[in-house]
Amino acid sequence: MDVERTVPIVKVDAEKRIVLGVVYEPDVRDTDGNFMTAEEIEKMAYGFLENMRNANIDRNHDDKPNYGVVVESFIARKGDPDFPPGAWVL
């Protein structure tokens, strides 16, 4: 199942050149038709940082690094005004 999906940038700080958006949201199908629970997403997000994969970010999985660098990563909590609970945000 190949589905083109655009992930909206939810917050922008133009002065600092930082954008925030949801990487993966619980129980929402991804472009491959798969989905993950909040617990699986948390494990993936923490593993991403644990393995120091926060540099050399590519664009749309094109395997061309140096598109960006992760400067913030978190799991959205219940009550977050900008992001769904359990979502991984970069």
C-alpha positions as CSV (number, residue, x, y, z in Angstrom):
1,M,0.0,0.0,0.0
2,D,1.9,3.1,-1.2
3,V,0.2,6.2,0.1
4,E,1.7,9.7,-0.2
5,R,1.4,11.4,3.2
6,T,2.3,14.9,4.2
7,V,3.2,15.5,7.8
8,P,2.2,19.1,8.7
9,I,4.6,21.3,10.6
10,V,2.7,22.2,13.7
11,K,5.1,24.8,15.3
12,V,7.6,27.1,13.7
13,D,10.2,29.3,15.2
14,A,11.6,31.2,12.2
15,E,14.2,33.1,14.2
16,K,15.7,29.9,15.6
17,R,15.0,28.0,12.4
18,I,13.2,25.2,14.3
19,V,10.1,23.3,13.2
20,L,8.1,20.7,15.1
21,G,5.8,18.0,13.8
22,V,4.5,14.6,14.5
23,V,6.8,11.7,13.4
24,Y,4.4,8.9,14.4
25,E,1.0,9.0,16.0
26,P,-0.5,6.1,17.9
27,D,-3.1,3.9,16.1
28,V,-2.9,6.0,12.8
29,R,-1.9,4.1,9.7
30,D,1.4,5.1,8.1
31,T,2.3,5.2,4.4
32,D,2.8,1.4,4.4
33,G,-0.6,0.8,6.0
34,N,0.9,-0.2,9.3
35,F,0.3,1.4,12.7
36,M,1.9,1.3,16.2
37,T,0.7,1.6,19.7
38,A,1.8,4.5,22.0
39,E,4.1,2.1,23.8
40,E,5.8,0.9,20.6
41,I,6.2,4.5,19.4
42,E,7.9,5.5,22.7
43,K,10.3,2.6,22.5
44,M,11.2,3.6,18.9
45,A,11.6,7.2,19.8
46,Y,13.9,6.5,22.7
47,G,15.9,4.0,20.6
48,F,16.3,6.6,17.9
49,L,18.1,8.9,20.4
50,E,19.9,6.1,22.3
51,N,21.5,5.1,19.0
52,M,22.4,8.7,18.3
53,R,20.5,8.9,15.0
54,N,19.7,12.5,15.6
55,A,22.2,13.9,13.1
56,N,22.1,13.5,9.3
57,I,18.4,13.5,9.0
58,D,17.1,12.8,5.5
59,R,14.0,14.0,3.8
60,N,11.1,11.6,3.2
61,H,13.4,8.6,3.7
62,D,15.3,9.5,0.6
63,D,18.6,8.3,2.2
64,K,20.2,11.7,1.4
65,P,21.6,12.9,4.8
66,N,22.2,16.4,6.1
67,Y,18.6,17.7,5.5
68,G,18.3,18.5,9.2
69,V,19.4,17.8,12.8
70,V,17.1,16.8,15.6
71,V,17.3,19.4,18.4
72,E,14.2,18.3,20.3
73,S,12.4,15.0,20.6
74,F,9.5,14.1,22.9
75,I,6.4,12.0,23.4
76,A,3.3,14.2,23.6
77,R,1.4,13.9,26.8
78,K,-2.3,14.0,27.4
79,G,-3.5,17.6,27.4
80,D,-0.8,18.9,25.0
81,P,-2.5,21.7,23.1
82,D,-0.6,21.0,19.9
83,F,0.0,17.3,19.6
84,P,-2.0,14.1,20.1
85,P,-1.2,12.1,23.2
86,G,1.5,9.4,22.7
87,A,2.7,11.0,19.4
88,W,6.4,11.2,18.8
89,V,7.3,14.8,18.0
90,L,10.6,16.1,16.5
